[in-house]
Amino acid sequence: MATKLTRIPLKCIERFQYIARRATHTRIESRNLARDPDLAALIQEKLNSELPTQTSNSSASIYRVPDRLRSVEPKAYEPNIVSIGPYHHGAAHLQAMEDTKWKFFHGLFNPGKPDRPNLNAVVNKLKEMEQEARGCYSEDLKISSKQFISMMLLDSCFIVELLRENDFSKNSVLIRRWMLPVLQRDLIMLENQLPMFVLNNVYELTRSSTCESAESENVGLKDLALQFFEPMIYKDTDSPKNGDFRVEGDSGSHFLELFRASICPTKVVHSEFLDKEPHMFRSVTELKESGVKLKKAEKCQPLDVSFKKGVLKIAPVSMDDYRFTLFRNMVAFEQCHFACKPHVTAYVFFLDRLINSAEDIELLHYNGVMQHTLGGNKQAARLVNRLCKEVAGAADDSYLRDVLWKINCYCNNGFNQKKAKLKHEYFYNVWVSLSTMAASSHHLPYGTSNDFRAPVRR
């Protein structure tokens, strides 16, 4: 028996001893509880009391941003000039825009318009959708039915009329040019959303017989919304043309999810490396030293990344405050909404791995991949790295897992490492030699050229 016991690992013996001690401690606590009737009565009262009201809805898609994310950059989740939906309704600093909402509302239902929409029909439809709309919010909304319907009516009419504008900078009387980027930023925030089915119904019920050109072409609300938010992700040089920007089918429960679906990869290859161990990834500078070439991808989705034959292609990205707000809110949505794949989260972690220093930003800029308006390259690198702070990673469900593994295998290949080192040293020595020869030519004596002249015939 002693021989068998000596074969038992020490950790197992320690585990058995720990379990025995816990069991003894539990029995002592039970005896103490039985001897203390007041404590027993208090615990029994807690068990008999009702559980707190469940505030989260299983069908929710509009969430409060988690505190740990908000603490990193609070302004990224707080609207600047307009409140949409219940979360920021009534905020003091957003009251000025309420007057503009009422002006849009009056313009839509103006009694002097012969073809004005039927206001009663819109209100009745909102009443029908109230409970379903409330279920879209993760929080238990402490506002009355009348307040909720009034809020949905005013906010939805403001949004659909705003999107119906064809040329905001020239034709709009109520929206000034400076307001456009701020409105785009506010209306894409996770906490500042209305359910898409509410907006769609209001949009359809408020069509008029003398509609604008956008409606005469039978353009849907989703297409108008994507067109409105397009400048947040695309620049003039890489903007999609001929309807490539549109999303088919039921692709979003609100504007943020809709726009997220429009920029995410359309084709995701299922990884063959899911059973592999996690791997380390290199920065742009380290990839260059390993022989990886960096190129700007052409005609692609904003989050597209590919790797083939030592060439890493990345869709061009322009980083600014508005793009950071967009990414932060999309990441917050993916952190809360398990029904969607964490593609944007995977992308920002990819950028975080690529960028460790100002030199990495410089290389991305040199290869046409990244532009920014964030100050110096060192500041830009720091801000990119902050995108992932307090964010749960998406390594196990990343659409980039295959790409990362291919890059890792390429860099760990001994032949590729030697080739990159040889190429680096060869070109370095060639340039040193050429520089030395060029410098030496300036120090040759002036008479040298005469010493090598051809003889003159006499």
VEXDREN-2710 file (C-alpha; in Angstrom, 1 decimal):
% VEXDREN-2710
k/r/px/py/pz
1/MET/0.0/0.0/0.0
2/ALA/2.9/2.3/0.8
3/THR/4.3/1.6/-2.6
4/LYS/1.1/2.7/-4.3
5/LEU/0.9/5.8/-2.3
6/THR/4.3/6.9/-3.2
7/ARG/3.2/6.8/-6.8
8/ILE/0.5/9.4/-6.2
9/PRO/1.7/12.8/-7.4
10/LEU/2.3/15.3/-4.7
11/LYS/-0.3/17.7/-6.2
12/CYS/-3.0/15.0/-5.9
13/ILE/-2.2/14.5/-2.2
14/GLU/-2.4/18.3/-1.6
15/ARG/-5.7/18.5/-3.5
16/PHE/-7.2/15.7/-1.3
17/GLN/-6.0/17.5/1.8
18/TYR/-7.5/20.8/0.6
19/ILE/-10.9/19.2/-0.1
20/ALA/-10.9/17.6/3.4
21/ARG/-10.2/20.9/5.0
22/ARG/-13.0/22.7/3.0
23/ALA/-15.5/19.9/4.0
24/THR/-14.6/20.3/7.7
25/HIS/-14.9/24.1/7.4
26/THR/-18.3/23.8/5.8
27/ARG/-19.6/21.5/8.5
28/ILE/-18.4/24.0/11.2
29/GLU/-20.2/26.9/9.3
30/SER/-23.4/24.9/9.2
31/ARG/-23.3/24.2/12.9
32/ASN/-22.6/28.0/13.6
33/LEU/-25.6/28.9/11.3
34/ALA/-27.9/26.5/13.2
35/ARG/-26.8/28.0/16.5
36/ASP/-27.5/31.6/15.3
37/PRO/-31.3/31.9/14.7
38/ASP/-31.1/35.6/13.7
39/LEU/-28.5/34.9/10.9
40/ALA/-30.6/31.9/9.8
41/ALA/-33.7/34.0/9.7
42/LEU/-32.0/36.7/7.7
43/ILE/-30.7/34.3/5.1
44/GLN/-34.2/32.6/4.8
45/GLU/-35.7/36.0/4.3
46/LYS/-33.3/36.7/1.4
47/LEU/-34.2/33.3/-0.1
48/ASN/-37.9/34.0/0.1
49/SER/-37.7/37.6/-1.3
50/GLU/-38.4/38.3/-4.9
51/LEU/-35.5/38.4/-7.3
52/PRO/-34.7/41.8/-8.9
53/THR/-36.6/42.6/-12.0
54/GLN/-34.9/41.4/-15.1
55/THR/-33.9/44.5/-17.1
56/SER/-32.1/42.9/-20.0
57/ASN/-34.1/41.8/-23.0
58/SER/-33.2/38.7/-25.0
59/SER/-34.2/40.5/-28.3
60/ALA/-32.2/43.6/-27.5
61/SER/-29.9/45.1/-30.0
62/ILE/-29.5/48.7/-28.7
63/TYR/-27.2/48.6/-25.6
64/ARG/-25.8/50.8/-23.0
65/VAL/-22.0/50.9/-23.5
66/PRO/-20.2/48.9/-20.8
67/ASP/-18.5/51.1/-18.2
68/ARG/-15.1/49.6/-18.8
69/LEU/-15.2/50.7/-22.4
70/ARG/-16.7/54.1/-21.7
71/SER/-14.0/54.8/-19.1
72/VAL/-11.3/54.7/-21.9
73/GLU/-12.9/57.4/-24.1
74/PRO/-16.3/58.7/-22.7
75/LYS/-16.8/61.2/-25.5
76/ALA/-16.8/58.5/-28.1
77/TYR/-20.2/57.3/-26.9
78/GLU/-22.0/60.6/-26.0
79/PRO/-23.9/62.6/-28.7
80/ASN/-22.7/66.1/-29.2
81/ILE/-25.8/67.9/-30.6
82/VAL/-28.8/65.5/-31.1
83/SER/-30.4/62.8/-28.9
84/ILE/-32.1/59.9/-30.6
85/GLY/-34.0/57.3/-28.6
86/PRO/-34.5/57.1/-24.8
87/TYR/-30.9/56.8/-23.4
88/HIS/-29.9/60.4/-23.9
89/HIS/-33.5/61.8/-24.1
90/GLY/-33.8/65.1/-22.2
91/ALA/-30.1/65.7/-21.8
92/ALA/-29.6/69.5/-21.2
93/HIS/-26.8/70.0/-23.7
94/LEU/-28.9/68.4/-26.5
95/GLN/-32.0/70.6/-26.1
96/ALA/-31.0/73.1/-28.8
97/MET/-31.5/70.4/-31.5
98/GLU/-35.1/69.7/-30.2
99/ASP/-36.3/72.9/-31.9
100/THR/-34.8/71.7/-35.2
101/LYS/-36.6/68.4/-34.8
102/TRP/-39.9/70.2/-34.4
103/LYS/-39.2/72.3/-37.5
104/PHE/-38.6/69.2/-39.5
105/PHE/-41.8/67.7/-38.0
106/HIS/-43.8/70.8/-38.9
107/GLY/-42.4/70.8/-42.4
108/LEU/-43.5/67.2/-42.9
109/PHE/-47.1/67.5/-41.5
110/ASN/-47.7/71.1/-42.4
111/PRO/-51.5/71.6/-42.5
112/GLY/-51.0/73.8/-45.6
113/LYS/-49.5/71.0/-47.6
114/PRO/-52.2/69.3/-49.8
115/ASP/-50.3/66.0/-50.0
116/ARG/-49.1/65.9/-46.3
117/PRO/-48.9/62.4/-44.7
118/ASN/-51.6/61.1/-42.4
119/LEU/-50.4/61.9/-38.9
120/ASN/-53.0/59.6/-37.3
121/ALA/-51.8/56.7/-39.3
122/VAL/-48.2/57.2/-38.2
123/VAL/-49.2/57.6/-34.6
124/ASN/-51.4/54.4/-34.6
125/LYS/-48.6/52.4/-36.2
126/LEU/-46.1/53.6/-33.6
127/LYS/-48.6/52.5/-30.9
128/GLU/-48.8/49.0/-32.5
129/MET/-45.0/48.8/-32.5
130/GLU/-44.4/50.2/-29.0
131/GLN/-43.8/46.9/-27.1
132/GLU/-41.6/45.5/-29.8
133/ALA/-39.6/48.7/-29.9
134/ARG/-39.1/48.7/-26.2
135/GLY/-37.8/45.2/-26.4
136/CYS/-35.0/46.4/-28.7
137/TYR/-33.4/48.3/-25.8
138/SER/-31.3/46.4/-23.2
139/GLU/-32.3/48.7/-20.4
140/ASP/-35.7/48.7/-18.7
141/LEU/-37.1/52.1/-19.9
142/LYS/-38.7/54.1/-17.1
143/ILE/-40.8/56.3/-19.3
144/SER/-44.6/56.3/-19.9
145/SER/-46.2/55.0/-23.1
146/LYS/-47.2/58.5/-24.1
147/GLN/-43.6/59.8/-23.7
148/PHE/-42.1/56.8/-25.5
149/ILE/-44.4/57.2/-28.5
150/SER/-44.0/60.9/-28.7
151/MET/-40.2/60.5/-28.6
152/MET/-40.3/57.8/-31.4
153/LEU/-42.5/60.0/-33.5
154/LEU/-40.4/63.2/-33.3
155/ASP/-37.0/61.4/-33.6
156/SER/-38.1/59.1/-36.5
157/CYS/-39.6/61.9/-38.5
158/PHE/-36.5/64.0/-38.0
159/ILE/-34.3/61.2/-39.2
160/VAL/-36.3/60.3/-42.3
161/GLU/-36.6/63.9/-43.4
162/LEU/-32.9/64.5/-42.8
163/LEU/-32.0/61.5/-45.0
164/ARG/-34.4/62.7/-47.7
165/GLU/-32.2/65.8/-48.2
166/ASN/-30.3/65.5/-51.5
167/ASP/-27.7/68.2/-51.0
168/PHE/-27.2/69.2/-47.4
169/SER/-24.6/71.9/-48.0
170/LYS/-26.7/73.9/-50.5
171/ASN/-30.4/73.1/-50.3
172/SER/-31.0/72.6/-46.5
173/VAL/-32.4/75.6/-44.6
174/LEU/-32.2/73.9/-41.2
175/ILE/-28.9/71.9/-41.4
176/ARG/-25.7/73.9/-41.7
177/ARG/-22.5/72.5/-43.3
178/TRP/-20.6/72.3/-40.0
179/MET/-23.5/70.1/-38.5
180/LEU/-23.2/67.3/-41.1
181/PRO/-20.1/65.5/-39.7
182/VAL/-21.4/66.0/-36.2
183/LEU/-24.8/64.5/-37.0
184/GLN/-23.2/61.6/-38.8
185/ARG/-21.1/60.9/-35.7
186/ASP/-24.1/61.3/-33.3
187/LEU/-26.5/59.1/-35.4
188/ILE/-24.1/56.2/-35.6
189/MET/-23.5/55.9/-31.9
190/LEU/-24.7/52.7/-30.2
191/GLU/-26.7/54.5/-27.5
192/ASN/-28.3/56.9/-29.9
193/GLN/-30.4/54.5/-32.1
194/LEU/-34.0/53.8/-33.0
195/PRO/-35.0/50.3/-34.2
196/MET/-34.8/50.0/-38.0
197/PHE/-38.3/48.7/-38.3
198/VAL/-39.7/51.8/-36.7
199/LEU/-37.8/54.0/-39.1
200/ASN/-38.8/51.9/-42.1
201/ASN/-42.5/52.1/-41.2
202/VAL/-42.4/55.9/-40.7
203/TYR/-40.5/56.3/-43.9
204/GLU/-43.1/54.4/-45.9
205/LEU/-46.0/56.1/-44.2
206/THR/-44.7/59.6/-44.9
207/ARG/-44.0/59.2/-48.6
208/SER/-45.8/61.8/-50.6
209/SER/-47.1/62.0/-54.2
210/THR/-44.8/64.8/-55.0
211/CYS/-41.7/63.1/-53.6
212/GLU/-38.1/64.2/-54.2
213/SER/-35.9/62.6/-56.7
214/ALA/-34.4/60.0/-54.3
215/GLU/-37.9/58.6/-53.6
216/SER/-39.0/58.8/-57.2
217/GLU/-36.2/56.4/-58.0
218/ASN/-37.7/54.1/-55.3
219/VAL/-34.6/54.3/-53.1
220/GLY/-35.1/52.6/-49.8
221/LEU/-34.3/54.0/-46.3
222/LYS/-31.3/51.7/-45.9
223/ASP/-29.7/53.0/-49.1
224/LEU/-30.3/56.6/-48.0
225/ALA/-28.7/55.9/-44.6
226/LEU/-25.6/54.2/-46.1
227/GLN/-25.2/57.2/-48.4
228/PHE/-25.5/59.5/-45.5
229/PHE/-22.9/57.7/-43.4
230/GLU/-20.5/56.9/-46.3
231/PRO/-18.1/59.8/-45.6
232/MET/-17.3/58.3/-42.1
233/ILE/-15.5/55.3/-43.7
234/TYR/-14.7/56.2/-47.3
235/LYS/-12.7/59.0/-48.8
236/ASP/-13.2/60.4/-52.3
237/THR/-10.5/58.2/-53.7
238/ASP/-11.8/54.9/-52.5
239/SER/-15.6/55.5/-52.4
240/PRO/-17.7/52.7/-53.9
241/LYS/-19.4/53.4/-57.1
242/ASN/-22.5/52.1/-58.9
243/GLY/-24.3/50.8/-55.9
244/ASP/-21.5/48.7/-54.6
245/PHE/-22.0/50.2/-51.1
246/ARG/-25.5/48.8/-50.7
247/VAL/-26.5/46.0/-48.3
248/GLU/-28.9/43.3/-49.4
249/GLY/-31.6/41.8/-47.2
250/ASP/-32.3/42.3/-43.5
251/SER/-28.8/43.4/-42.5
252/GLY/-29.2/45.6/-39.5
253/SER/-31.6/46.3/-36.6
254/HIS/-30.4/49.9/-36.5
255/PHE/-28.1/52.3/-38.3
256/LEU/-24.9/51.2/-36.5
257/GLU/-25.5/47.5/-37.3
258/LEU/-26.5/48.3/-40.8
259/PHE/-23.4/50.4/-41.5
260/ARG/-21.2/47.7/-39.8
261/ALA/-22.6/45.1/-42.1
262/SER/-21.9/47.2/-45.1
263/ILE/-18.1/47.4/-44.4
264/CYS/-17.5/43.9/-43.0
265/PRO/-15.9/41.2/-45.3
266/THR/-18.5/39.6/-47.5
267/LYS/-16.6/36.3/-47.8
268/VAL/-15.0/34.8/-44.7
269/VAL/-12.9/31.7/-45.1
270/HIS/-13.4/29.2/-42.3
271/SER/-10.1/28.7/-40.6
272/GLU/-8.2/25.4/-40.9
273/PHE/-6.1/26.4/-38.0
274/LEU/-8.7/26.6/-35.2
275/ASP/-7.1/23.7/-33.4
276/LYS/-3.6/25.3/-33.4
277/GLU/-2.0/27.0/-30.5
278/PRO/-2.1/30.8/-30.3
279/HIS/0.7/32.6/-32.0
280/MET/2.7/35.8/-31.8
281/PHE/2.3/38.5/-34.4
282/ARG/4.8/41.1/-35.5
283/SER/4.7/44.8/-36.1
284/VAL/5.1/46.5/-39.5
285/THR/8.8/47.1/-38.8
286/GLU/9.4/43.5/-37.8
287/LEU/7.4/42.2/-40.8
288/LYS/9.6/44.3/-43.1
289/GLU/12.7/42.8/-41.5
290/SER/11.3/39.3/-42.1
291/GLY/10.9/40.0/-45.8
292/VAL/7.1/40.7/-45.9
293/LYS/6.1/43.4/-48.4
294/LEU/3.3/45.8/-47.6
295/LYS/0.8/47.0/-50.3
296/LYS/-2.4/48.9/-50.5
297/ALA/-5.3/46.7/-51.5
298/GLU/-7.4/47.9/-54.4
299/LYS/-11.2/47.8/-55.0
300/CYS/-11.9/46.1/-51.6
301/GLN/-14.0/46.4/-48.5
302/PRO/-12.6/48.6/-45.7
303/LEU/-11.7/45.7/-43.5
304/ASP/-10.2/43.5/-46.1
305/VAL/-6.7/42.0/-45.4
306/SER/-4.9/39.3/-47.4
307/PHE/-1.5/37.6/-47.5
308/LYS/0.0/35.7/-50.4
309/LYS/3.5/34.9/-51.4
310/GLY/5.1/37.3/-48.9
311/VAL/2.8/40.2/-49.8
312/LEU/0.5/41.7/-47.2
313/LYS/-2.4/43.7/-48.7
314/ILE/-4.5/46.0/-46.5
315/ALA/-7.4/48.1/-47.5
316/PRO/-6.5/51.8/-47.2
317/VAL/-7.6/53.5/-44.0
318/SER/-7.8/57.1/-42.9
319/MET/-7.7/57.6/-39.2
320/ASP/-9.3/60.7/-37.5
321/ASP/-11.6/61.4/-34.6
322/TYR/-14.7/60.4/-36.5
323/ARG/-13.3/57.1/-37.6
324/PHE/-12.2/56.3/-34.1
325/THR/-15.8/57.0/-32.8
326/LEU/-17.2/54.7/-35.5
327/PHE/-14.8/51.9/-34.6
328/ARG/-15.3/52.3/-30.9
329/ASN/-19.1/52.1/-31.2
330/MET/-19.0/49.1/-33.5
331/VAL/-16.6/47.3/-31.1
332/ALA/-19.0/48.1/-28.2
333/PHE/-21.9/46.7/-30.2
334/GLU/-19.9/43.5/-30.9
335/GLN/-18.9/43.2/-27.3
336/CYS/-22.6/43.2/-26.3
337/HIS/-24.3/41.5/-29.2
338/PHE/-23.3/37.8/-29.4
339/ALA/-25.5/37.3/-32.5
340/CYS/-22.9/39.0/-34.7
341/LYS/-19.4/38.0/-35.6
342/PRO/-16.7/40.3/-34.0
343/HIS/-15.2/41.4/-37.3
344/VAL/-14.5/45.0/-36.4
345/THR/-13.0/43.9/-33.0
346/ALA/-10.7/41.5/-34.9
347/TYR/-9.7/44.3/-37.3
348/VAL/-8.8/46.8/-34.5
349/PHE/-6.7/44.1/-32.8
350/PHE/-5.0/43.5/-36.1
351/LEU/-4.1/47.2/-36.3
352/ASP/-3.0/47.1/-32.7
353/ARG/-0.6/44.3/-33.4
354/LEU/0.8/46.0/-36.6
355/ILE/1.4/49.3/-34.9
356/ASN/3.8/49.6/-32.0
357/SER/5.7/52.8/-32.8
358/ALA/5.9/55.9/-35.0
359/GLU/8.1/54.0/-37.4
360/ASP/5.2/51.6/-38.0
361/ILE/2.8/54.4/-38.8
362/GLU/5.5/55.9/-41.2
363/LEU/5.8/52.6/-43.1
364/LEU/2.0/52.2/-43.4
365/HIS/1.8/55.8/-44.7
366/TYR/4.7/55.2/-47.2
367/ASN/3.0/52.2/-48.6
368/GLY/-0.3/54.0/-49.1
369/VAL/-2.2/52.0/-46.4
370/MET/-2.8/54.6/-43.7
371/GLN/-3.3/58.3/-43.5
372/HIS/-4.2/60.2/-40.3
373/THR/-5.0/63.6/-38.9
374/LEU/-4.0/62.7/-35.3
375/GLY/-0.9/64.9/-34.9
376/GLY/2.5/63.2/-35.0
377/ASN/3.1/59.6/-35.9
378/LYS/3.9/58.8/-32.2
379/GLN/0.6/60.2/-31.1
380/ALA/-1.2/58.3/-33.9
381/ALA/0.4/55.0/-32.8
382/ARG/-0.7/55.6/-29.2
383/LEU/-4.3/56.4/-30.1
384/VAL/-4.5/53.3/-32.3
385/ASN/-3.3/51.1/-29.5
386/ARG/-5.9/52.6/-27.1
387/LEU/-8.7/51.3/-29.4
388/CYS/-8.2/47.8/-27.9
389/LYS/-8.0/48.9/-24.3
390/GLU/-10.5/47.1/-22.1
391/VAL/-11.8/45.2/-25.1
392/ALA/-12.2/41.4/-25.0
393/GLY/-10.2/39.8/-27.8
394/ALA/-11.7/37.9/-30.7
395/ALA/-8.8/35.6/-31.5
396/ASP/-10.9/32.4/-31.5
397/ASP/-13.5/33.8/-33.9
398/SER/-11.5/36.2/-36.0
399/TYR/-11.9/36.4/-39.8
400/LEU/-8.2/37.2/-39.9
401/ARG/-7.0/34.0/-38.2
402/ASP/-6.0/32.4/-41.5
403/VAL/-4.1/35.5/-42.6
404/LEU/-2.3/35.8/-39.3
405/TRP/-1.2/32.1/-39.4
406/LYS/0.1/32.5/-42.9
407/ILE/2.1/35.5/-42.0
408/ASN/3.4/33.7/-38.9
409/CYS/4.5/30.7/-40.9
410/TYR/6.1/32.8/-43.6
411/CYS/8.1/34.8/-41.0
412/ASN/9.2/31.6/-39.1
413/ASN/10.4/30.0/-42.3
414/GLY/14.2/29.8/-42.1
415/PHE/14.7/30.3/-45.8
416/ASN/12.6/33.5/-45.9
417/GLN/14.5/34.8/-42.9
418/LYS/17.8/34.2/-44.5
419/LYS/16.6/35.7/-47.8
420/ALA/15.4/38.8/-46.1
421/LYS/18.6/39.2/-44.1
422/LEU/20.7/38.7/-47.3
423/LYS/18.7/41.2/-49.2
424/HIS/18.9/43.7/-46.5
425/GLU/22.6/43.4/-46.0
426/TYR/23.3/43.3/-49.8
427/PHE/21.4/46.5/-50.6
428/TYR/22.8/48.1/-47.5
429/ASN/26.4/47.3/-48.6
430/VAL/25.7/48.3/-52.2
431/TRP/24.4/51.7/-51.1
432/VAL/27.3/52.1/-48.8
433/SER/29.7/51.3/-51.7
434/LEU/28.0/53.7/-54.1
435/SER/28.0/56.4/-51.5
436/THR/31.7/55.9/-50.8
437/MET/32.5/56.0/-54.5
438/ALA/30.5/59.1/-55.0
439/ALA/32.2/60.8/-52.1
440/SER/35.6/59.7/-53.2
441/SER/35.1/61.1/-56.7
442/HIS/34.8/64.6/-55.2
443/HIS/38.3/64.3/-53.6
444/LEU/40.2/63.2/-56.8
445/PRO/43.0/65.7/-57.8
446/TYR/42.1/68.0/-60.7
447/GLY/45.1/66.9/-62.7
448/THR/44.0/63.3/-62.7
449/SER/42.0/63.7/-65.9
450/ASN/45.0/64.9/-67.8
451/ASP/47.0/61.9/-66.9
452/PHE/44.6/59.6/-68.8
453/ARG/44.3/61.7/-72.0
454/ALA/44.9/60.0/-75.4
455/PRO/48.3/60.9/-76.9
456/VAL/48.2/63.7/-79.5
457/ARG/49.6/62.9/-83.0
458/ARG/52.3/65.2/-84.2
END
